[in-house]
Amino acid sequence: MAKLVQVLYEDFDGLLARIERGIEQGSISASLEESTDFCEGDSRCSVRVFERYSYTGGNRVSLSVTLFQQGEGPVHLFAATSGGSQALFFKINTFGEEAFLDKLRKLL
């Protein structure tokens, strides 16, 4: 598993749209698999789960992205990849996970 944690001072909706568009257009096999949005008071949270085929790993890899904002404060981002390992008891060949997360890093 690879992860990314950042605090961003950007428009929540614009950032979310840029991530969705960029991930889906960044790979021919990338797709948005599931999403949900929460609002409570002046707080918002959006979760997106993407998936794509990893040619280097020969398997499918997922990328989960969570954005959280309270009021007009900064946007907190947490992203994690999963599914890139081919081993049964320990993780090997996680290149696909890192490559998927790198797509997000470039968008930010």
C-alpha positions, 0 to 999 in steps of 0.5 A: 500500500502506498499513501499520500496525506496533504493539506491543500488551500484550494477550492474543494469542488474544483480540486475534486473535479480536477482529481476525478477528471485527471485520474480517469483521463490519465490511463486508458483503463482507469475508472471511477468505481464508487463515490460518496459525499457527506455534509454535516454542518459546515463540514464536507467529506468526499470519497472516491475509489478508482481502479485501473489495470497495472501493466507492470504488475499484471493486475488491477490496482485501486486508489481511494481518495478522501477529501475533508474540509471544515468551513472555509478551512484547508482541504485535507486529502488522504489517498491510498492505493491497494491491490498491487501485490502478487504474493500470498503472504507478503507484498512484492511488486508494488510498482503499480500502486506507486505509479497510480499514486504518482498520477495523483501527485502530478495532479496536485 
